[in-house]
Amino acid sequence: MQLLPLLTTAHALFLDFDGTLTELAPRPEAVRIASGLVPTLSSLYTHLDGALAIVTGRPEADIDGFLAPLHLPLASEHGAQYRLTDTSHPAVLPPDLENVLRAAYDLAAHYPGLLVEPKRASVALHYRQAPHLEGLCHDTLVRAMQQVEGVELLRGKCVFEVKPRGVHKGQAILDFMTQAPFAGRTPVFVGDDVTDEAGFAAVQALGGWGIKVGEGPTMAHHRCMTSAALRGWLSSARTTLEREQ
């Protein structure tokens, strides 16, 4: 595992959100944005000529709300929705998840520690406040999925998500790298979860860097132990790029 390298104007920067830019919270809406993060991202976006994107499982509206007034390039819902300019568009047609959503809500009605998060193209079931229900959450969603074509189950940190098959952060990054202002640059992706491993594989296949935040096995070549340390690295990169301007 290598130390964090130096970010330059030749790079394209892709950033996960929860557990990467911010610490994880008991509920998705409880995330806190650290002081200085938004100005740092704004400066990096400018000095990278726009080659900075958020790649997240979150819906688009969540990211725009947390990072306001920024309106960054974005691959939301694990890459089911893209925004390269001012307009977002679906990368895939959303599946019919009515049965999955009903099963998730029925389960959460019996166990108050569970949280259902419906999205445009997926359904997430969070069990962070009831970790002993992991197996029940898994089995409930697997049964509900059997009635739906073209979906798969994604496991994250205390969350299961039913999403379109083949949609993942790695493909989103590869798609972004074919278009301006990302094309021709060396990609960097920072993430913290198993859901980010496809992103690490994608950037490293293109000669770039994967940076894992936190502990745990990973294919990323670099590691940063905490979100706070990652924000410090981004702040240092901002200072360096501003000085070189």
Secondary structure, 3 states (H helix, E strand, C coil): CECCCCCCCCEEEEECCECCCECCCCCHHHCCCCCCHHHHHHHHHHHCCCCEEEECCCCHHHHHHHCCCCCCCEEEHHHCEEECCCCEEECCCCCCCHHHHHHHHHHHHHCCCCEEEECCCCEEEECCCCHHHHHHHHHHHHHHHCCCCCEEEEEECCEEEEEECCCCHHHHHHHHCCCCCCCCCEEEEEECCHHHHHHHHHHHHCCCEEEEECCCCCCCCEEECCHHHHHHHHHHHHHHHHHHC
